[in-house]
Amino acid sequence: MPTPQNPSRSSKSRKISYRELQQQRQRRRRITMAVLIGLAAIAIVVVLILSNRPVEFTRPEPIPRSAVNGNSVGDPNAPVKVEEFSDFRCVHCAAFWRESEQRLIKDYVATGKVYFTYVPFSFISDESFLAAEAAYCAMDQGKFWEFHDYIFANYDLPITEKLLRAFAQDLKLDLAQYDNCMASGKYRQKTQEDGQYARSKGVTGTPTFDVNGTLVGQTELFATIEKALAAGSQP
């Protein structure tokens, strides 16, 4: 015959089991919280390491340019005026910079035949406007063209404020002045006005070149310059 259980002992046993279960749950919560805190701490350390890591980029070879005036270069009295309408995020603009711009500078600008102006026609992305603003801020310190070269030399990298600031630092700009220029949005309106100016000239894509009032693409650029020079030399 089964021995009757003591009700008080059974109740006490149930209470002990419940308390132990609660303790186990609390221990699991503490372990889970400790793991989460540890993971968060690791994530913070990784972010700090990555944010403080130097930005890697390509330093372009210097391109000799004479008679620099802001975003223009050459003799203002040259017989041919060339304006390049270009987007810093445009792959064809980067190709022109890489393959043809030095020829334009060496053979036409340096020889007094062409007065060359770079006009940022920013429309591809927000990065286009950011790069243009940064180039204009560098212009305040006489480094528009050098900054322009850095941007195109690193075309394959995403344009970020950190990358652009690294360019400014490498070019030995006054960083306080550069930072203030960028933070104030000094040239934000100008980048919009550049686009309006380009569209008013009939520009619909980049790169487009205005050669003494004639719009051409990069494949026709040098032939059009030669034609303009020939027309100017005729009596």
Backbone hydrogen bonds, N-H to C=O, Kabsch-Sander energy under -0.5 kcal/mol:
donor,donor_aa,acceptor,acceptor_aa,energy
10,S,6,N,-2.4
11,S,7,P,-2.4
12,K,8,S,-2.1
13,S,9,R,-2.4
14,R,10,S,-2.3
15,K,11,S,-2.1
16,I,12,K,-2.3
17,S,13,S,-2.3
18,Y,14,R,-2.1
19,R,15,K,-2.3
20,E,16,I,-2.5
21,L,17,S,-2.2
22,Q,18,Y,-2.3
23,Q,19,R,-2.3
24,Q,20,E,-2.6
25,R,21,L,-2.4
26,Q,22,Q,-2.4
27,R,23,Q,-2.7
28,R,24,Q,-2.4
29,R,25,R,-2.5
30,R,26,Q,-2.6
31,I,27,R,-2.5
32,T,28,R,-3.0
33,M,29,R,-3.0
34,A,30,R,-2.6
35,V,31,I,-2.5
36,L,32,T,-2.6
37,I,33,M,-2.7
38,G,34,A,-2.4
39,L,35,V,-2.7
40,A,36,L,-2.6
41,A,37,I,-2.4
42,I,38,G,-2.3
43,A,39,L,-2.6
44,I,40,A,-2.4
45,V,41,A,-2.2
46,V,42,I,-2.6
47,V,43,A,-2.5
48,L,44,I,-2.4
49,I,45,V,-2.5
50,L,46,V,-2.8
51,S,47,V,-2.8
52,N,48,L,-1.6
53,R,49,I,-0.6
53,R,50,L,-0.7
69,N,72,S,-3.0
72,S,69,N,-1.6
73,V,116,F,-2.5
74,G,66,S,-1.0
74,G,67,A,-1.2
78,A,75,D,-2.2
80,V,113,K,-1.5
82,V,80,V,-0.5
82,V,115,Y,-2.8
83,E,210,D,-1.9
84,E,117,T,-3.1
85,F,83,E,-0.6
85,F,208,T,-3.2
86,S,84,E,-0.7
86,S,119,V,-2.1
90,C,87,D,-2.2
91,V,89,R,-0.5
94,A,90,C,-2.1
95,A,91,V,-1.8
96,F,92,H,-2.1
97,W,93,C,-2.4
98,R,94,A,-2.3
99,E,95,A,-2.8
100,S,96,F,-2.8
101,E,96,F,-2.0
104,L,100,S,-1.9
105,I,101,E,-2.5
106,K,102,Q,-3.0
107,D,103,R,-2.8
108,Y,104,L,-1.5
109,V,104,L,-2.1
110,A,105,I,-3.3
112,G,109,V,-1.8
113,K,108,Y,-2.1
114,V,108,Y,-1.8
115,Y,80,V,-2.6
116,F,73,V,-2.5
116,F,114,V,-0.6
117,T,82,V,-2.6
118,Y,71,N,-2.6
119,V,84,E,-3.3
119,V,117,T,-0.6
121,F,86,S,-2.7
121,F,119,V,-0.6
122,S,120,P,-0.9
123,F,121,F,-0.6
128,S,125,S,-0.8
129,F,125,S,-1.1
130,L,126,D,-2.3
131,A,127,E,-2.6
132,A,128,S,-2.0
133,E,129,F,-2.6
134,A,130,L,-2.2
135,A,131,A,-2.4
136,Y,132,A,-2.2
137,C,133,E,-2.2
138,A,134,A,-2.2
139,M,135,A,-1.7
140,D,136,Y,-1.2
141,Q,138,A,-1.5
142,G,139,M,-2.4
143,K,138,A,-2.3
147,F,143,K,-2.4
148,H,144,F,-2.7
149,D,145,W,-2.0
150,Y,146,E,-2.0
151,I,147,F,-2.4
152,F,148,H,-1.9
153,A,149,D,-2.6
154,N,150,Y,-1.1
154,N,151,I,-0.5
155,Y,152,F,-1.5
157,L,154,N,-2.1
160,T,158,P,-0.7
164,L,160,T,-2.4
165,R,161,E,-2.3
166,A,162,K,-1.8
167,F,163,L,-1.9
168,A,164,L,-2.2
169,Q,165,R,-2.5
170,D,166,A,-2.5
171,L,167,F,-2.1
172,K,169,Q,-1.5
173,L,168,A,-2.6
175,L,173,L,-1.0
178,Y,174,D,-2.5
179,D,175,L,-3.3
180,N,176,A,-2.1
181,C,177,Q,-2.2
182,M,178,Y,-2.4
183,A,179,D,-2.9
184,S,180,N,-2.1
185,G,181,C,-0.6
185,G,182,M,-0.8
186,K,181,C,-1.6
188,R,185,G,-1.6
189,Q,185,G,-0.5
191,T,187,Y,-1.9
192,Q,188,R,-1.1
193,E,189,Q,-2.4
194,D,190,K,-2.6
195,G,191,T,-1.2
196,Q,192,Q,-1.9
197,Y,193,E,-2.6
198,A,194,D,-2.5
199,R,195,G,-2.4
200,S,196,Q,-2.0
201,K,197,Y,-1.1
201,K,198,A,-0.7
202,G,199,R,-1.2
203,V,198,A,-2.3
208,T,85,F,-1.8
209,F,216,V,-3.1
210,D,83,E,-2.6
211,V,209,F,-0.7
211,V,214,T,-3.1
212,N,81,K,-2.5
212,N,210,D,-0.8
214,T,211,V,-1.6
215,L,213,G,-0.5
216,V,209,F,-2.6
220,E,217,G,-0.8
221,L,217,G,-0.6
224,T,220,E,-2.2
225,I,221,L,-2.2
226,E,222,F,-2.4
227,K,223,A,-2.1
228,A,224,T,-2.3
229,L,225,I,-2.6
230,A,226,E,-2.5
231,A,227,K,-2.3
232,G,228,A,-2.0
233,S,229,L,-1.4
234,Q,230,A,-0.8
234,Q,231,A,-0.5
